[in-house]
Amino acid sequence: MRKIDCKEIIKAVKKACMDANYYIPEDVRSALEKRYEEETWPMAKGILERIKENIEIANKEKVPLCQDTGMVSVFVEMGQDVHIINGSIEEAINEGIRQGYKEGYLRKSVVRDPLNRINTNDNTPGVISYRIVPGDKLKMIIAPKGFGSENMSQLKMLRPADGIQGVKDFVIKTVEMANANPCPPIVVGVGIGGTFDKVASLAKKALMRPLSERHKDEFYRNLEEELLYEINELGIGPQGFGGKTTALAVNIETYPTHIAGLPVAVNINCHVARFKEVEL
């Protein structure tokens, strides 16, 4: 049995919250650079250049990539041989968020009650998901996500008879309706299968996969590429001003489902696709 002190968790989450908001993942930077080189519409190319400049300023000055520093999702994979000491893991994660947002001068965007709208003033609580796995490691993916993109996400309980065409139509329609609102170029996370609650989690988790990695299954890998092509053919473009660069990637995650169902969820991320993985 391996012991992990809550102080280590607090420290790791605190740093990850700040780093995720200051530094864009390298795979996202590479995808933006590639799209910049391929873009032919002058206005779109100019906007991509401004996005690249913004990334460099945030990196150099250690300031947020975006003023909406998000609500923090935390995906926890805890080894079954890990024992958390000197507190609870949930309290430690939230304390790490609290300290990171305070010391990093990050905007506090979380309200205590969805209808009374009173701000918690420290960006807690985070939305925490747990998965128990073999081993003695604790892995956490810290993902601050703004609501300009989160608000554009959709879920639909399709019928099995709707098939692959129904899935494609729903994904394309969701992106088309979102238009410029999620600050394109976007990353599109798609969940297929499971249950009503599971499919939404799949779509969010799909956004954590590096853009350089395609689905391991050839069928879904081809579907990702096909959807990406069709989304970019919509012509929405960077910030909605037209061009070939509406999306940087489409990531699909699947799960077994019931014979009577075909749940599909689309979770959209803006080009500031923030997440940081830490392992203790």
Residue frames as qw, qx, qy, qz and C-alpha x, y, z in Angstrom:
[[0.000, 0.887, 0.461, 0.000, 0.00, 0.00, 0.00],
 [0.434, 0.210, 0.009, 0.876, 1.43, 3.37, -1.06],
 [0.158, -0.760, -0.464, 0.426, 0.58, 6.48, 0.93],
 [0.294, 0.448, 0.237, 0.810, 0.03, 9.85, -0.74],
 [0.179, -0.442, -0.457, 0.751, -0.30, 12.93, 1.44],
 [0.226, 0.837, 0.497, -0.013, -3.04, 15.44, 0.66],
 [0.172, -0.816, 0.156, 0.529, -0.40, 18.17, 0.69],
 [0.343, -0.178, 0.701, 0.599, 1.11, 16.61, -2.45],
 [0.257, 0.575, 0.741, 0.233, -2.29, 16.61, -4.16],
 [0.010, -0.916, -0.254, 0.310, -2.96, 20.25, -3.26],
 [0.260, -0.638, 0.398, 0.606, 0.43, 21.32, -4.61],
 [0.336, 0.049, 0.787, 0.516, 0.02, 19.36, -7.86],
 [0.191, 0.717, 0.662, 0.107, -3.52, 20.60, -8.57],
 [0.111, -0.875, -0.080, 0.464, -2.58, 24.20, -7.76],
 [0.238, -0.476, 0.545, 0.648, 0.30, 24.18, -10.26],
 [0.295, 0.259, 0.832, 0.391, -1.74, 22.34, -12.90],
 [0.151, 0.830, 0.510, -0.166, -4.56, 24.93, -12.72],
 [0.058, -0.841, 0.165, 0.513, -2.09, 27.75, -13.40],
 [0.284, -0.308, 0.726, 0.545, -0.08, 25.92, -16.05],
 [0.343, 0.448, 0.804, 0.188, -3.20, 24.82, -17.93],
 [0.158, 0.904, 0.351, -0.185, -4.36, 28.43, -18.15],
 [0.127, -0.823, 0.308, 0.460, -0.97, 29.85, -19.17],
 [0.088, -0.442, 0.786, 0.424, 0.45, 27.25, -21.56],
 [0.811, 0.295, -0.071, -0.500, -1.40, 25.69, -24.47],
 [0.849, -0.139, 0.499, 0.102, -0.66, 21.97, -25.11],
 [0.190, -0.477, 0.610, 0.604, 2.03, 21.41, -27.71],
 [0.312, 0.267, 0.857, 0.310, -0.25, 19.30, -29.91],
 [0.196, 0.844, 0.466, -0.180, -2.78, 22.15, -30.07],
 [0.098, -0.788, 0.264, 0.547, -0.02, 24.62, -30.92],
 [0.287, -0.196, 0.787, 0.509, 1.16, 22.31, -33.73],
 [0.299, 0.546, 0.773, 0.118, -2.37, 21.90, -35.09],
 [0.103, 0.908, 0.206, -0.351, -2.86, 25.68, -35.15],
 [0.185, -0.619, 0.504, 0.574, 0.47, 26.14, -36.93],
 [0.328, 0.104, 0.855, 0.388, -0.47, 23.54, -39.54],
 [0.239, 0.744, 0.623, -0.031, -3.86, 25.17, -40.14],
 [0.041, -0.852, 0.061, 0.518, -2.21, 28.58, -40.41],
 [0.229, -0.380, 0.681, 0.583, 0.08, 27.32, -43.15],
 [0.227, 0.285, 0.877, 0.313, -2.82, 25.71, -45.03],
 [0.164, 0.750, 0.506, -0.392, -5.34, 28.55, -44.66],
 [0.396, 0.278, 0.448, 0.751, -5.90, 30.57, -47.86],
 [0.092, -0.860, -0.415, -0.283, -8.59, 33.07, -46.79],
 [0.333, 0.478, -0.281, 0.762, -6.66, 36.26, -45.77],
 [0.451, -0.601, 0.133, -0.646, -8.96, 37.22, -42.90],
 [0.944, -0.300, -0.105, -0.090, -8.88, 33.70, -41.46],
 [0.774, 0.219, -0.274, 0.527, -5.09, 33.60, -41.77],
 [0.057, 0.592, -0.239, 0.768, -4.85, 36.95, -39.99],
 [0.694, -0.542, 0.070, -0.469, -6.99, 35.73, -37.10],
 [0.965, -0.109, -0.169, 0.171, -4.93, 32.57, -36.74],
 [0.519, 0.425, -0.291, 0.682, -1.84, 34.78, -36.62],
 [0.296, -0.613, 0.211, -0.702, -3.40, 36.79, -33.77],
 [0.908, -0.360, -0.061, -0.205, -4.22, 33.54, -31.95],
 [0.850, 0.139, -0.254, 0.441, -0.60, 32.44, -32.28],
 [0.189, 0.554, -0.266, 0.766, 0.55, 35.80, -30.96],
 [0.613, -0.573, 0.069, -0.539, -1.81, 35.51, -27.99],
 [0.964, -0.175, -0.178, 0.087, -0.34, 32.09, -27.16],
 [0.642, 0.312, -0.283, 0.641, 3.19, 33.51, -27.17],
 [0.133, -0.607, 0.200, -0.758, 2.24, 36.44, -24.92],
 [0.809, -0.473, -0.016, -0.349, 0.48, 34.16, -22.42],
 [0.929, 0.010, -0.227, 0.293, 3.47, 31.83, -22.41],
 [0.474, 0.407, -0.261, 0.736, 6.02, 34.59, -21.91],
 [0.179, -0.499, 0.206, -0.823, 4.11, 36.74, -19.42],
 [0.195, -0.171, -0.918, 0.302, 2.41, 33.88, -17.52],
 [0.395, 0.166, 0.227, -0.875, -1.04, 35.34, -18.00],
 [0.621, 0.277, 0.695, -0.233, -4.25, 33.48, -18.96],
 [0.235, 0.080, 0.731, 0.635, -4.69, 32.46, -22.58],
 [0.205, -0.539, -0.571, -0.584, -8.34, 33.55, -22.25],
 [0.226, -0.369, 0.319, -0.843, -10.19, 35.78, -19.79],
 [0.860, -0.235, -0.022, -0.452, -12.64, 32.91, -19.15],
 [0.079, 0.501, -0.845, 0.171, -10.40, 30.67, -17.06],
 [0.597, -0.031, -0.734, -0.321, -13.18, 28.12, -16.83],
 [0.783, -0.408, 0.267, -0.386, -14.76, 25.73, -14.40],
 [0.049, 0.540, -0.840, -0.021, -12.32, 22.95, -13.54],
 [0.959, -0.014, -0.121, -0.256, -13.05, 19.33, -14.43],
 [0.159, -0.603, 0.776, -0.095, -10.75, 16.80, -12.79],
 [0.916, 0.108, -0.315, -0.224, -10.46, 13.23, -14.05],
 [0.366, -0.619, 0.659, -0.220, -8.92, 11.07, -11.33],
 [0.873, 0.131, -0.463, -0.076, -7.43, 7.62, -11.91],
 [0.383, -0.664, 0.540, -0.349, -6.49, 6.20, -8.53],
 [0.483, 0.249, -0.839, 0.018, -4.58, 2.98, -8.12],
 [0.775, -0.456, -0.326, -0.293, -6.28, 0.48, -5.85],
 [0.782, -0.192, -0.357, 0.474, -3.06, 0.26, -3.83],
 [0.175, 0.430, -0.144, 0.874, -3.04, 3.98, -3.00],
 [0.395, -0.654, -0.592, 0.256, -4.00, 5.25, 0.45],
 [0.096, 0.710, 0.041, 0.696, -4.69, 8.99, 0.84],
 [0.548, -0.409, -0.527, 0.504, -3.51, 10.35, 4.19],
 [0.215, -0.317, -0.236, 0.893, -4.02, 13.58, 6.18],
 [0.351, 0.386, 0.070, -0.850, -7.37, 14.48, 4.66],
 [0.693, 0.425, 0.572, -0.111, -9.77, 13.58, 1.86],
 [0.463, 0.074, 0.542, 0.698, -8.83, 13.57, -1.80],
 [0.135, 0.758, 0.536, 0.345, -11.86, 15.66, -2.76],
 [0.285, -0.930, -0.115, 0.203, -11.07, 18.38, -0.24],
 [0.546, -0.430, 0.363, 0.621, -7.43, 18.35, -1.36],
 [0.405, 0.369, 0.577, 0.606, -8.36, 18.75, -5.04],
 [0.015, -0.891, -0.397, -0.221, -10.67, 21.66, -4.29],
 [0.440, -0.811, 0.056, 0.381, -8.04, 23.30, -2.09],
 [0.547, -0.116, 0.469, 0.684, -5.57, 23.00, -4.97],
 [0.221, 0.654, 0.528, 0.494, -8.08, 24.70, -7.29],
 [0.264, -0.928, -0.255, 0.069, -8.70, 27.40, -4.68],
 [0.508, -0.639, 0.221, 0.534, -5.00, 28.17, -4.25],
 [0.508, 0.123, 0.546, 0.655, -4.23, 27.99, -7.97],
 [0.141, 0.757, 0.490, 0.410, -6.96, 30.43, -8.93],
 [0.326, -0.924, -0.114, 0.165, -6.03, 32.84, -6.16],
 [0.521, -0.576, 0.340, 0.531, -2.27, 32.85, -6.64],
 [0.473, 0.151, 0.613, 0.615, -2.48, 32.64, -10.42],
 [0.184, 0.409, 0.056, -0.892, -4.83, 35.64, -10.64],
 [0.054, -0.166, -0.859, -0.481, -7.34, 33.54, -12.56],
 [0.432, -0.218, -0.098, -0.870, -10.96, 34.60, -12.90],
 [0.180, 0.097, 0.898, -0.390, -13.34, 33.00, -10.42],
 [0.374, 0.008, -0.473, -0.798, -16.38, 31.94, -12.43],
 [0.345, -0.239, -0.907, -0.029, -18.23, 29.40, -10.26],
 [0.433, -0.393, 0.082, -0.807, -21.54, 30.25, -8.58],
 [0.208, -0.165, 0.861, -0.434, -22.68, 28.37, -5.47],
 [0.479, 0.397, 0.721, -0.305, -26.23, 27.85, -6.69],
 [0.315, 0.205, 0.653, 0.657, -27.28, 27.68, -10.35],
 [0.023, -0.755, -0.555, -0.348, -30.34, 29.89, -9.77],
 [0.369, -0.873, -0.189, 0.256, -29.31, 32.19, -6.89],
 [0.607, 0.666, -0.023, 0.434, -26.05, 32.94, -8.76],
 [0.389, -0.893, 0.228, -0.019, -23.84, 33.78, -5.76],
 [0.603, 0.601, -0.495, 0.172, -20.15, 33.45, -6.64],
 [0.887, -0.375, -0.187, 0.193, -18.04, 31.11, -4.50],
 [0.043, -0.967, 0.249, -0.024, -15.14, 33.56, -5.00],
 [0.391, -0.598, 0.683, 0.152, -12.52, 30.82, -5.33],
 [0.537, 0.389, -0.583, -0.469, -13.65, 28.85, -8.42],
 [0.050, 0.032, -0.989, 0.137, -14.55, 25.79, -6.36],
 [0.727, -0.262, 0.631, 0.068, -15.93, 23.22, -6.37],
 [0.163, 0.388, -0.740, -0.526, -14.41, 21.41, -9.31],
 [0.891, 0.121, -0.024, -0.438, -16.29, 18.68, -11.16],
 [0.151, -0.531, 0.833, -0.023, -14.45, 15.52, -10.15],
 [0.918, 0.128, -0.211, -0.311, -14.73, 12.07, -11.73],
 [0.416, -0.556, 0.714, -0.092, -13.10, 9.00, -10.20],
 [0.891, 0.251, -0.332, -0.182, -11.88, 5.74, -11.70],
 [0.647, -0.551, 0.526, -0.031, -10.20, 3.00, -9.67],
 [0.742, 0.539, -0.392, -0.069, -7.41, 1.24, -11.57],
 [0.929, -0.189, -0.142, 0.284, -4.73, -1.34, -10.75],
 [0.576, 0.412, -0.208, 0.675, -1.42, -0.12, -9.28],
 [0.482, -0.605, -0.365, 0.518, -0.12, 2.42, -6.79],
 [0.254, 0.082, 0.178, 0.947, -0.21, 5.64, -8.83],
 [0.147, 0.738, 0.503, -0.425, -2.54, 8.62, -8.68],
 [0.284, 0.138, 0.461, 0.830, -3.13, 10.32, -12.04],
 [0.151, 0.725, 0.472, -0.478, -5.19, 13.46, -12.47],
 [0.309, 0.373, 0.443, 0.755, -6.17, 15.38, -15.60],
 [0.049, -0.603, -0.360, 0.710, -6.96, 18.99, -14.71],
 [0.250, 0.367, 0.611, 0.655, -9.15, 20.59, -17.36],
 [0.098, 0.514, 0.302, -0.797, -10.38, 24.19, -16.94],
 [0.221, 0.361, 0.731, 0.535, -13.11, 24.80, -19.53],
 [0.144, 0.164, 0.077, -0.973, -14.85, 28.05, -20.39],
 [0.402, 0.431, 0.744, -0.316, -18.57, 28.17, -20.97],
 [0.379, 0.568, -0.258, -0.683, -18.52, 29.91, -24.33],
 [0.366, 0.262, -0.835, -0.316, -17.78, 26.46, -25.70],
 [0.073, 0.087, 0.937, -0.330, -19.45, 24.39, -22.96],
 [0.428, 0.400, 0.380, -0.715, -22.79, 26.10, -23.63],
 [0.509, 0.443, -0.432, -0.599, -22.69, 24.95, -27.25],
 [0.007, 0.178, -0.984, -0.017, -22.63, 21.25, -26.35],
 [0.718, 0.002, -0.120, -0.686, -25.55, 18.93, -27.05],
 [0.219, -0.124, 0.961, -0.115, -26.77, 15.42, -26.19],
 [0.682, 0.137, -0.200, -0.690, -29.32, 13.31, -28.04],
 [0.555, -0.083, 0.813, -0.154, -30.76, 9.86, -27.47],
 [0.441, 0.344, -0.553, -0.618, -30.85, 8.56, -31.03],
 [0.922, 0.037, 0.245, -0.299, -32.58, 5.35, -32.08],
 [0.613, -0.270, 0.664, 0.332, -30.41, 2.44, -33.20],
 [0.613, 0.562, 0.519, 0.196, -32.07, 2.73, -36.63],
 [0.126, 0.973, -0.064, -0.180, -30.59, 6.23, -37.00],
 [0.913, 0.137, 0.101, 0.371, -27.20, 4.56, -37.38],
 [0.581, -0.185, 0.098, 0.786, -23.99, 6.22, -38.45],
 [0.151, 0.509, 0.365, 0.765, -25.77, 8.79, -40.60],
 [0.412, -0.820, -0.352, -0.185, -27.84, 9.91, -37.62],
 [0.663, -0.533, -0.063, 0.522, -24.66, 10.35, -35.58],
 [0.459, 0.098, 0.266, 0.842, -22.95, 12.34, -38.34],
 [0.045, -0.685, -0.423, -0.592, -25.97, 14.56, -38.91],
 [0.516, -0.806, -0.286, 0.050, -26.25, 15.35, -35.20],
 [0.634, -0.378, 0.046, 0.673, -22.56, 16.21, -34.82],
 [0.317, 0.275, 0.352, 0.837, -22.54, 18.45, -37.92],
 [0.204, -0.764, -0.439, -0.428, -25.79, 20.18, -36.90],
 [0.587, -0.712, -0.235, 0.305, -24.45, 20.85, -33.39],
 [0.520, -0.225, 0.161, 0.808, -21.32, 22.52, -34.76],
 [0.145, 0.463, 0.469, 0.738, -23.32, 24.44, -37.36],
 [0.345, -0.821, -0.408, -0.201, -25.71, 25.79, -34.70],
 [0.613, -0.577, -0.111, 0.528, -22.78, 26.71, -32.46],
 [0.438, 0.839, 0.089, 0.310, -21.25, 28.74, -35.31],
 [0.364, 0.616, -0.340, 0.610, -18.87, 31.40, -33.93],
 [0.584, -0.723, 0.006, -0.369, -20.02, 31.17, -30.29],
 [0.892, -0.411, 0.054, 0.181, -17.37, 28.68, -29.07],
 [0.096, -0.873, 0.394, 0.270, -14.50, 30.78, -30.52],
 [0.934, 0.243, 0.193, 0.177, -13.37, 28.57, -33.39],
 [0.638, 0.171, -0.718, -0.221, -11.18, 26.92, -34.42],
 [0.727, -0.404, 0.283, -0.477, -12.64, 24.31, -32.10],
 [0.116, 0.210, -0.971, 0.022, -11.96, 20.79, -30.93],
 [0.729, -0.142, -0.174, -0.646, -15.00, 18.52, -31.10],
 [0.127, -0.201, 0.933, -0.270, -15.38, 15.77, -28.52],
 [0.700, -0.039, -0.361, -0.615, -17.95, 13.11, -29.43],
 [0.321, -0.176, 0.869, -0.332, -19.27, 10.44, -27.11],
 [0.667, 0.058, -0.480, -0.567, -21.23, 7.48, -28.51],
 [0.650, -0.103, -0.753, 0.011, -22.89, 4.77, -26.43],
 [0.161, 0.000, -0.691, 0.705, -23.34, 4.05, -22.74],
 [0.099, -0.688, -0.701, 0.158, -26.24, 5.74, -20.99],
 [0.061, 0.933, 0.246, 0.254, -27.59, 9.30, -20.76],
 [0.406, -0.889, 0.186, 0.103, -25.03, 10.28, -18.12],
 [0.766, -0.246, 0.421, 0.419, -22.14, 8.18, -19.44],
 [0.605, 0.550, 0.361, 0.448, -22.23, 9.56, -22.99],
 [0.001, -0.984, 0.007, -0.176, -21.76, 13.14, -21.77],
 [0.600, -0.679, 0.378, 0.191, -18.72, 12.04, -19.79],
 [0.782, 0.139, 0.448, 0.411, -17.34, 10.28, -22.88],
 [0.400, 0.818, 0.208, 0.358, -17.62, 13.46, -24.94],
 [0.247, -0.944, 0.205, -0.070, -15.80, 15.51, -22.29],
 [0.734, -0.431, 0.460, 0.251, -13.11, 12.87, -21.88],
 [0.751, 0.467, 0.321, 0.338, -12.61, 12.80, -25.67],
 [0.173, 0.960, -0.061, 0.212, -11.33, 16.37, -25.44],
 [0.534, -0.740, 0.401, 0.080, -8.46, 15.17, -23.24],
 [0.872, 0.102, 0.359, 0.318, -6.96, 13.04, -26.00],
 [0.259, -0.523, 0.345, 0.735, -3.97, 14.68, -27.74],
 [0.580, 0.654, 0.027, -0.485, -4.92, 16.02, -31.17],
 [0.223, 0.576, -0.735, -0.281, -2.05, 14.09, -32.71],
 [0.206, -0.053, 0.972, -0.103, -3.64, 10.78, -31.65],
 [0.573, 0.000, -0.408, -0.711, -6.39, 9.29, -33.77],
 [0.834, -0.196, 0.270, -0.439, -8.82, 6.61, -32.61],
 [0.315, -0.387, 0.859, 0.113, -7.25, 3.14, -32.38],
 [0.583, 0.355, 0.728, -0.054, -10.17, 1.54, -34.20],
 [0.238, 0.002, 0.546, 0.803, -9.94, 2.13, -37.96],
 [0.007, -0.655, -0.700, -0.283, -13.72, 2.54, -38.29],
 [0.246, -0.888, -0.311, 0.231, -13.85, 5.39, -35.77],
 [0.423, -0.419, 0.266, 0.758, -10.56, 6.83, -36.98],
 [0.196, 0.281, 0.626, 0.701, -12.09, 7.20, -40.45],
 [0.142, -0.797, -0.575, -0.119, -15.25, 8.67, -38.94],
 [0.376, -0.717, -0.096, 0.579, -13.18, 11.28, -37.07],
 [0.311, -0.196, 0.438, 0.821, -11.45, 12.31, -40.29],
 [0.067, 0.495, 0.704, 0.505, -14.71, 12.40, -42.24],
 [0.229, -0.846, -0.464, 0.127, -16.43, 14.55, -39.62],
 [0.381, -0.579, 0.081, 0.716, -13.44, 16.91, -39.44],
 [0.239, 0.089, 0.569, 0.782, -13.53, 17.38, -43.21],
 [0.070, -0.654, -0.663, -0.357, -17.29, 18.04, -43.26],
 [0.330, -0.802, -0.326, 0.376, -17.08, 20.46, -40.32],
 [0.330, -0.444, 0.236, 0.799, -14.33, 22.47, -42.01],
 [0.157, 0.307, 0.670, 0.657, -16.40, 22.50, -45.20],
 [0.085, -0.790, -0.585, 0.163, -19.05, 24.49, -43.28],
 [0.367, 0.550, 0.111, 0.742, -16.87, 27.55, -43.79],
 [0.429, -0.862, -0.265, 0.044, -17.45, 29.03, -40.32],
 [0.555, 0.556, -0.234, 0.573, -13.71, 29.63, -39.93],
 [0.457, -0.104, -0.491, 0.734, -11.64, 31.21, -37.16],
 [0.023, 0.301, 0.399, -0.866, -13.86, 33.32, -34.88],
 [0.412, 0.606, 0.643, -0.224, -16.68, 32.88, -37.42],
 [0.162, 0.750, -0.174, -0.618, -15.16, 35.05, -40.17],
 [0.829, 0.519, -0.072, -0.196, -14.99, 32.30, -42.80],
 [0.107, 0.673, -0.731, -0.043, -12.22, 30.08, -44.06],
 [0.746, 0.136, -0.636, -0.145, -11.16, 26.44, -44.03],
 [0.354, 0.136, -0.765, 0.520, -10.32, 26.23, -40.33],
 [0.593, -0.520, -0.128, -0.602, -13.44, 25.68, -38.26],
 [0.873, -0.454, 0.137, -0.113, -12.11, 22.69, -36.28],
 [0.021, 0.703, -0.711, -0.005, -8.67, 21.39, -35.41],
 [0.154, 0.137, -0.978, 0.008, -9.79, 17.84, -34.62],
 [0.772, -0.248, -0.117, -0.573, -12.72, 15.55, -33.93],
 [0.073, 0.292, -0.911, 0.280, -12.11, 13.02, -31.14],
 [0.762, -0.212, -0.317, -0.523, -14.55, 10.15, -30.62],
 [0.083, -0.250, 0.890, -0.373, -14.90, 7.94, -27.54],
 [0.675, -0.146, -0.486, -0.536, -17.33, 5.02, -27.35],
 [0.275, -0.208, 0.812, -0.471, -18.82, 2.66, -24.78],
 [0.100, -0.241, -0.945, -0.196, -21.13, -0.38, -24.98],
 [0.374, -0.024, 0.138, -0.917, -24.82, 0.50, -24.89],
 [0.551, 0.200, 0.697, -0.413, -28.30, -1.05, -24.67],
 [0.337, 0.229, 0.807, 0.428, -29.90, -2.80, -27.65],
 [0.141, 0.801, 0.579, 0.053, -32.62, -0.12, -27.70],
 [0.139, -0.937, -0.062, 0.314, -30.36, 2.92, -27.55],
 [0.675, 0.354, 0.093, 0.640, -27.81, 5.03, -29.41],
 [0.265, -0.906, -0.146, 0.296, -26.83, 7.93, -27.11],
 [0.607, 0.406, 0.076, 0.679, -24.65, 10.62, -28.70],
 [0.284, -0.891, -0.156, 0.319, -23.09, 13.68, -27.06],
 [0.563, 0.565, 0.017, 0.603, -21.04, 16.51, -28.52],
 [0.460, -0.796, -0.108, 0.378, -18.80, 18.55, -26.21],
 [0.530, 0.740, 0.032, 0.413, -17.13, 21.46, -27.96],
 [0.581, -0.565, -0.032, 0.585, -13.85, 23.05, -26.88],
 [0.267, 0.951, -0.082, -0.132, -12.47, 26.35, -28.12],
 [0.707, 0.552, -0.338, 0.286, -8.96, 26.56, -29.55],
 [0.114, -0.603, 0.610, -0.502, -7.70, 27.22, -26.00],
 [0.877, -0.143, -0.411, -0.202, -8.01, 23.49, -25.36],
 [0.083, -0.660, 0.581, -0.469, -6.68, 23.49, -21.81],
 [0.918, -0.363, -0.072, -0.144, -5.73, 20.47, -19.77],
 [0.112, 0.676, -0.683, 0.254, -2.78, 19.33, -17.71],
 [0.921, -0.160, -0.347, -0.081, -1.98, 15.77, -16.65],
 [0.110, -0.674, 0.623, -0.380, -0.15, 15.08, -13.40],
 [0.872, -0.096, -0.479, -0.043, 0.92, 11.80, -11.79],
 [0.332, -0.697, 0.497, -0.395, 1.87, 11.17, -8.18]]
